Amino acid sequence: MLFKKSLQKTLPQLSLRTTNNFASNYRAFSVALPTYAAKKPIARKTVASSFKKKPKSFESKSDYYEDSKNDNKNPNYYKQRTKLQFETLSFDHLINDSQDSLYSINGQLAKAYGPVPFPPQLSETFDTMGNYGLVLRDASKAVLQKVADSSLNVATKPLILDGGSGSGKSATLLQAVSCARQAGWFLLYSGNSKVFLLWVNSSTAYSPDGSKPSKFYQLNLVSSILSNLIAANQSDILEEKIKLQKDYVINNNKFAAGTPIIKVIELGANFPSLSFKAFEIVLETISNQTEVPVMIAIDHLNTFFSKSLYTDQEDNRIYSNRLLLVESLLPYFGELTSKSNNLQDYPKKSLKRGIVIGATSKVDNQFLAKDFLNYIDTEAKTSNDVEVINIPNFTKSEIEKLLKYYSFSDFLSYDPSDQNLLKLLSLTSGNPKQIYKYCKKFV
């Protein structure tokens, strides 16, 4: 203690010295002392002096990133990010057989699903590039064609996108969702994002069903999903085109046949205690109507077949299908329902017009559901009840398109020559996630 007090008395005098050597020595010396490295209060850790409120729209969000990253950079060495604009991808690009390879997803989707609307890797890429561009691949075209075909004739089989980790399954699913949004479909989309993991990671409130204590409600979560339906879908679809086909009663609220579906959605969104009943009515209504094609798109589908982090009354982890939200959607995946614990006898559900599509994920070890993934890799590929499409790594020509996109976006620090392309193909095996990480190292 005497040493500490004496040091404190001498530091102000010593700090008057301004030599570079002393400055560096003083920094190293002061950091080494534990008494000067006290922890900040928790509140201070989360607030920076240059904190700026996050903008709500993507355009202002892009400006926010631009400003925060370039405010203190020397303009002689750093240049502003090039703001690229791409045509929004639609089913028309399949018909026209366009030679373009870069298209944007529908920007409204990002606004609908919050600050991290998509899988973390995709969200990071979009933020880095300052746009929503994605390469239109051959695998993407195959998926989009099947989705487009289901707009007139219901897809009899659920479609499952499978492939290696980082191969582009989530991006392909997002392209399908974006095309459906452009074409005026009704969307129920759950992306593989931190928000989606709230379904199973025990971070939202849940309560047992009074009549079936082994099943659990997540009322606040369902309420937020209903709010997303309002934000993600076109207003005329909710207010005019899709209407209730019979009378319903939710608590003291009566809805006559012919009532726009928006009324039920708003009730559940505004009153969480009524949200699950409202959600069930929404599912029944969209499944039985034919006025508007419907897409139910679930990323990280294997999460539905794994154990969740929620626990029962005996503090045992429960399977995800004991969460009533998950249980309400699983039957749309047909034969796959039998691969989930306790759902063998649950009646299957289907759409009269539209498609059910899911994508596997092999990132989070907590929710891999290995038995389910093994089934997808083997038996499901010859099943008559589900269709599996493999999303491979990028081909050489697709890598070339991706590198040009990176170059246009000022993300690539070198020219995408043939030599660099082959080197990248060798290092990453064409895996788009690994390509991004490799290129990011040189930014």
N, C-alpha and C positions, 0 to 999 in steps of 0.2 A: 504494500500500500504506500509506503514511503517513496518507493521508486516511482509509482504511478503519479503521486502528487508532485514530485519534483519534475517529472517529465512534463506534466501539464503546465507548470510554471514556465518552463523553458521553451515550449513549443511556440508561443507567440513571438518570442524574440528570434527564434531560429527561422521562423517563416518569413522574416524580412529579407533573408538571403534569396537571391533570384537566379542563382546559377542553375543551368540545366542538370548538372550532376546532382546537386542537392535536391532539386525537385523530384528527380526519379528515385533518389534514395529515400526521401521523406515518404513518398507514396508507398514504396515497398515496405518501409518500416512500420508505418501506421496501419496498414492492412494486416500485417502479421500479428498485431496485438489483439487478442480476443476482446479486450475491454472496449475497443473502438469498433468492433464488428457486431454490435448488438442488433438483434432482430428488429425489423420495422414492425409497427403494429399491423395487424392483419388488414385493417381497412386501407392503410397506405399502400400495401402491396398491389392492390387492384386498381389504384388510381395513379395515372401518370400526369405530370404537370402539363403535358401537351395534349391531354385527352380531348378528343373531338367526338361529338355525338355521331353515331353511325347513321348514315343516310338510309332512307327506306327504298329508294328506287335504285336500279342497277346503274343508271346513267350517273346519278350523283355519287353512288358508291365507287364507280370507276374514277371520278374526279377526286374523291377522298383519298383513294390509294395513290393517285398520281401526285396529289399535293403532299401527302405525308412522306412519300418516298423521295421526292425531288426537291423539297424546300431547301435543304442544306447541301445540295450537291453542286459541284462546280460545273457550270454549263459548258466549259471548255472540254470536259471529259464525259459528261453524261447528257444524253438527249432525252427529250420527252418521248414516252411510249407512243407508238403509232396507233391511232384508233382506227381499227378496221371495221367495216360493215359488210356483213354477208347476207345473202338472200336467205330467208327463213325456209327451212326444209319442209317439204310437203309431199303428199302422195303424187302430186303432179310431176315431180321430178323422176318418178319411176316410169310414167307414161311417156314423157318427153325424151327419156333416155339421155338426159343432159350429161355432157362431158365434164362439167364442173365437179369438183370433189370436196369442196369446203362449203358447209352450210351452217347457219346458226339455228339453235333451237328457239322455241317460242319464249320470248323474254317474260311473258306474263307468268310463266311457271315459276320463275325465280321469285317474283313478287308474292306469289301465292303461298310459297312454302317457307318463308322466313329467311333469316340471315345465313343459315347453312342449309340451303334447299336441297342439295344433291349430295351424293356420296362425298366424303371429305377430299378424296383425290381429285374428283371432277370440280368441286367447288374451288379448290386451290388453283387448279389449272385455269379456270375461268377468270379468277381474280388476277392471276399473274398475266394472262394474255390481255385482259381488259375487254374481252368479248366472249360470246357464247359459241364460238366456232367449233365444229367437230368434222372429222373426215368421214365422208360417206363411203363406207367399205362395201365389198361384195357381200359380206355376211350381213351387214345392215340392210342391204337391198332385199336379201332373201326374207328377212324378218318383216320388213315393211310391206312386202308383197303379200304375205300371209295375213297381216293385219288389214290391209286394204281390201282383200277378198272377203274378210269377215264383215265388212260394213254392209253388205247386201245379204249374205248368207252366213248364219251364225257358225262360228268355228266350233266344230263338234269336239275337238280335243283342246285341252289347255296346252299352252306353248311354254316350254321351259328352255331358258338360255343357260347353257353350261359351258365350261371352259376353264382354263388354268387361272390362277390368281393374277389379276392385272391384265387379262387379255382384252378387256373392253366390254364385258357383259353389261355393266351398269350404263355405259355410254350408249350402247346399242338399244337398251331398254328405254333410255331417255329419249333417243331419237324417235322411237315408236310412239312414246307418249306425246312428244311434241307434234308429230304429224297428226295424231288423233285430235289434239287440241286445235290445230290449224283447220281441220276438216269439220269441226263442230260436233265432236263426240262428247259424251258424258264421261268424265274421268274420275276414277278413284285410284290414286297413285300413292304408293308408299316407297320413297327412295331409301337406299342404304346409307342413311346419314345418322348423325348423332341423335336427331329427333326420332328417327324410326326405332332406334335401340331402346328408347323409352318404353316401347311396348313390352320388352322382356327383361330389362336390366334392373328392375326393382327400384327405379328412381321416381316413379309416380305413385300417387295414392291408389290403393285398391281395397276392396272389401268383399267378403264372401256373399254369395247369393243366399238369401234367407231360406229358400226352399231346397237349394242344392249347395250345402256348405263347402263341397269340394270344388266348386266353380267360383270364379272371382270376377267382379266388375272393376273396370278402370274408368270411372265416369268422367273425370276431368280430361283424361286423354281422349276419350271418344268425343267429348264436346269440342276439343280443339280440332279433331279430324273433320267434324262437321263444318267448322269454321273454314277449314282449308277447302272443302268442297265448294263453298260459296266463292272463295277467292280464285279457285283454279278453273271453274267452269264458266262458260258464257252465260250472261244473265238471261237471255231469251230462252235458253234450254231449261233453266230452273224455273222461270216465271211463266212460260207459255207452253213449251213443247212436252215436258214430262209432267203428267198429272196423276194423282192417286186414282186407282182403278176400283177402289171400294172404300167404305166408311172405316175410319179408325178412331179410337179413343186413347189418348195418353193422359192419364190422371184425370183431370177435369176438362181437358182440351179435346174438343170434338172436331174431326176433319171429315167432310163429306167427300164422296167420290167426285172427281173432277177438280179437286183443290190442287193448285200448283205445288209441286214437291218442295219448293223453297220454303213454304210455310212450316212444314215438318222439320226441315233442316235448321231453320232459324230457331225454332223452339228448343231443339236439342243443343244448339250452339250457345244459347243464352241461359239455359237452365241445365247444368250438368246432371242433376238428379234424374232428369228425364232423357238424357242423351242416348243411352243404350237402346231404349224402346224406340226412339226416333230413328236411330241408325238401322235397326232391324226393319222398320217400315221402308226406309230408303232402299235397302238392299232388295226387299221383296218387290218394290215398285219398279226399280230399274231393270230387274231381272225379267219381269213379265211384259214390259212395254216394247214396242217395235218402232216407235216414232223416231227415236234417236239411237244410233249405235253406241254401245257401252264398252269401255275398256277398264278392267280391273287389273292393275299392274303392281306387283309386289316384288321389290328387290330384296336380296338377302332372304330368299324364301326358306332356306334350310333352318332359319331361326324358328320358324313355326313348328319344326319337328324336333327341336332340341329341348333340353331342360332350361327353364328360365332361371333368373336369380331371385324370383319371388318365392316365398316360403308359405307353407300351410300352417294350420293351427298347431302342429307338432314341430314346427320349425324345420321341416323338410322341404328341399327345393322341389318345385312343382314343374311338370311339363307345360310348355307354352300353351298347349291346347286346352288347359284348364282355365286359361284366361278367356273370358267370354268374347272379347273382341277378336282374338285369334280364332276361336272356335266358330265364329260367325262367318269367317272368310275361307277357312280351310276347305269346306265341302265344294267350293267352286273348282278345286283342283282334282276332282274326279277320283280316279284310282289311287292317287297319292294319299288320299284321306286315310286309307287303310295302313299307311306307313307311320301314322301318328298314334301315340299312346291313347287308348280309351276312345278312339273315334271310329272304330271298325264298323259300327252299326249306325253311324250318323248319316242321315239321308243326304244324298248328293244334291248340289245346286248347279244351275246352268243359266246362261243368258239366252234369251230368244233372239237377240241381235247383238253381235259384238264378239269380243274375245277376252279370255282370261290369260294373262301372261305373267310369268315369274322368272326371276334370275337367281342363280345360286351365287354364294359368296364364300370365299375360302380365306378370308382375312382374319376374322375374330375367332380364335381357338375356343372361346367359351361357348360358341353357338354353332359349331361346325355340323353337328348331327351326322356323324360319319356313316351310320347305317343308311340314312337317307341319300347321302351323296354317292355311296356305293351303288345303291339302287338306280340312281340317275345315270351313272356311268355304265351300267350293265343292262338290267332287265328293261328299264324304261325305254331304251332306244328301240326296242322291238315291240313295245306295248301298243295296243289298239286304243288305249284310253288317254294317252298323253303323248305329245310330240316334243322331242328334245332336239334342239339345234345347237351345235357346237360353235362357239365363238373362238376362232383360232387367233394366234398372234398375227401381227402385221406381216404382210408379204413385202418384198423389196420395193415394189411400186407404191404400196401404201405408206411405207416408211418415208419414201421420197416426198409424197404429198404432205405427210406430217411435218417433215423438216422444213419444207417450204412455208408451211403455216407458221412454224416457230420463227422462221427468218422474217416473214412479213410482220410478225408481231414484235420484232426486236428482242426476241427471247434467245435466239441462237447467236452465239458469239463467233461462229465461223461459217464459211460457205458450205452449203449442203452438196459437196462434190460427190462423185461416184466413190472415190476412195474413202471419204468419211462415212458415206452411207454403208459401205461394206463393212467397215470397222464397227459401226454401230450395230449392224445386224449380227456380227460375230459376238459382240460383247453382251447383247441383250436378248438374242434369239428372236428379235422382233416383238418383244413384249412391250406394249405401249407405256405401261406404268414404269418399267425399268428405263425406257428411252427418256421419258420425262425426267426421271431422277438423275440420269447421266448428264443430260443437257443442263440441268439446273445447277450442277456443280461448277459450271464455267460461267455462270451469269454474274 
